[in-house]
C-alpha cells in the first residue's frame, strides 16, 4: 500500500493528479489523512529542484569522429551535446506545444508565407555577447549554405528571405508553411554568435551549460553557464557529463554501479531484469521513431503494387512488437505517423497479418516465384535481424518466397540503404506530419528512400502546408496516410518507445516523445534529490 | 665492427625498410576501400557538385603517388595532418590515446610476463604432475574464453557481485597514478587472463626441450636441486623462444585489444581507429596503421636482438 501511496503522492506533486483526487484515492487505500498529507508534503519537497552536484549520463551513439559543429550532428551523442550547450529559437515541449526559447513570440501572416520571430532580450552567449536578431539570421544562413553540409539544409531551403530588424527576425517563404515554428526546433539550428561562420565547432551557444572538456567518442564535460537566461527551470547540477559507452552491457553495469545516473537505449530484452533492481527506474516514452522495411517502388519486383500489398499483409506486426521490442512500442500501419503527432487520424483501420489475403495478392502479382531478397544488418535497428527472421517466417507461411540476406554494419548506410531495393531501416520521426512526409515521401525529397513519386500526393502535401484550417488539414493528412498505406513502398511494423533508465535519486524526469533522454534535456532539467 | 653490433645494425636497417614497405601497403589498402572520404562524409546528402567540391578541397583529385609521398613527408616531420571528419589534429589525438594504450599494455605486461614465466617454470619442474596439470587447465580455460565473455564475467563479478571496481575504465590527463590504476584494473585483469596461457606454455615447452640436453643430465648428476637446474642451466638457454613469444604478446597488448577497449569504454587507440575506418577518415587510418606496424616491427626486432645476445656462440665470437 505504501508504495502505491508514494507513487500517487509523487504524481500529485508533478501535477499529473489533482490534490482532491489524491485524497480520494489515498482514502480508498485506507490511509488516514495525516499519513497521506505528510506523504504528499514529502513528495512535493522532493520535487523542488536541488542545485549542485555532478550529473552523469552514459550514452550510446558517440564516435571519436564527432564534432561540436551542430550542422554535422547526426548521431545521439552529438545531438545530446548540442542540446546541452546550445539553444534554438524554440523547442517542442513534451505535450507537443511550442516551447519559446530564444524567440519570445512568433506570428505569421494569413497564408503562412511570412513569419515574425521576436527575439528575447538579454539572453547571453557563453562568451558574454548578447544574442541578437543578426546572430539568428546568420545562423540560418550558415545552414542554407550547401558547403556547410548541414543536416538542416532541407528545412531552411524553403526560406526565400531572412531579415533582421531590431529585435525582430522576419522569414519569408516561397510557399506557405503553417508548421514553420516546429521546423525551427530542429536540433541542428543551434543559434551561434555570428552564426558560427568563423568557428562552427567552438561550442559557444546560449544554452544552460558551457563546454569544459570535449573529447569526441569519450566524454563531454560541461559547467553551468552563470548567466543562463532560464536558470529558474534548469541547469540544476553544477556540472554535467556525457560519457560515451557504446557497449550495452558496460552501460548497464555502469548505471547499476552508480558510475552514471542515466542511460539511453536500454536493450528491451533486459528491461524486466533491470526492474528488479530497486536503485533503478525504467523510463519509457512512446515516440515517433519507427522501424521499417523499405521497398523501392521503381524497381522490379517492387514496382508491382499487388506484390507490395502481399508483402504488407504478410507481416505479423503484433508478434514482432512483442518479440523484438518486448511490447515497448506500438504497431504500425504502413504510414510513418502515429498518435504522437498532432492531427493524426485514428480512424484508419489497422492492417493485420492475413496469410490468405497475402497469398492471393501474391498470386495476382504474377511474380515468378524467385526468392525476394530482404537485406538487413544488426545495426539497421536494434533487433533488426530477429525482426527480419520473424518476417520471413510469416511470409513463407503465406507462400511468399522471402529470404534474408545479412549485411555487415560497416557501410550499411552507404552500400545497402537507398541502394538495394528491399532492406531494413529506421526513422527517428519528426515533430510534425508535414516534415516527416516532406523528408521522405515527397517526390523531390532528399531522403526519399522508397523512391515514392506520386504527383497527387505531392499536391496534397504542399497544399496542407499552407492550410491554416485544422479540420481541412486533418482530412488532407488522412488522405496522404491512406495513399502511402495502400500504394507506398513502406512496410512499417512498429513504432519504438524510447526506453531509458535512471537511478532513483535522479528527480525531475518527464517522459518526452520528441527524443531520447527527454529530448536531450535530461541533464538540464533533472537534479540529484 | 663487433659482430653483434653488426648484426644489430643490420636488424635495425631491415626494420626501417620493412616499415617503409608497410607504409606503402597501408596506403594501398586504404585506397582499395570502397567509396572515398568525401562520399563517406556527405553520406546520403551527397550531390555530384558537393562531392566534387569536397574532393577538390581534400586533395583527393591528386594522383595516388603524389598523395603517398606528401603523406610520407608529413609523417617524417611529425605532421600527421588533421582528421577529415572533425578537423582535430591527428598527432595530438593519437599522442594522448597512444599514452593510454601503452599504459594499459604496460600494466598488463608487468603482471602477465613475470607471472607467465614463473608459472611456466613451475609447470616444467612438475611436468606431468598435478601442479603442471592445474596450471595448464586454468590458463587454457581463460585463453579459450572470447575476450568479451571474459570481460562481461569480470564486470559481473567485480562491479555487481563484489562492487570493488568501476565498469567504465576511462582515464584522463590529470588523474593521479593510483586513480588510473584503479580505473584500468578490470581491463588489465581480462588482458592478463587472455595472454597468460600462450607465454606460460611456451616457457614450459622451451624448458622441457632444453631439459633433454646432455649438460642438464650433468647438472642433475652433480646433485643440484631440480629448481636450480631449471633456473641456472635450462632457463638461460630457453630465453630466445620465450622472449619472442613475450614480444608477440606485448605487440598484441598494444594493437589487438579493440574488443576490451570497447567493452570498458577505454579511450585508447583501437576504438579511435575503428571509428575512423567506419567514416573512411583515411589520414587517421593511415597514421594509426603505421604506428601499429611500427610497434610490431620494433618488438620483433627487440626479440631478435635479445635472442642473439642470449646465444653464447654469438656473445663470444672466435
Interface residues (C-beta under 8 A of the other chain):
Chain A: X58 X63 X64 X65 X66 X67 X72 X74 X146 X147 X149 X151 X153 X201 X215 X216 X217 X218 X219 X243 X244 X245 X246 X247 X249 X250 X253 X254 X256 X257 X259 X260 X410 X411 X413 X414 X415 X417 X418 X446 X447
Chain B: X34 X35 X39 X40 X41 X42 X43 X44 X45 X47 X49 X50 X53 X83 X85 X86 X87 X88 X93 X152 X155 X156 X159 X160 X163 X166 X167 X168 X170 X172 X262 X263 X264 X265 X267 X271 X272 X275 X276 X277 X278 X279 X281
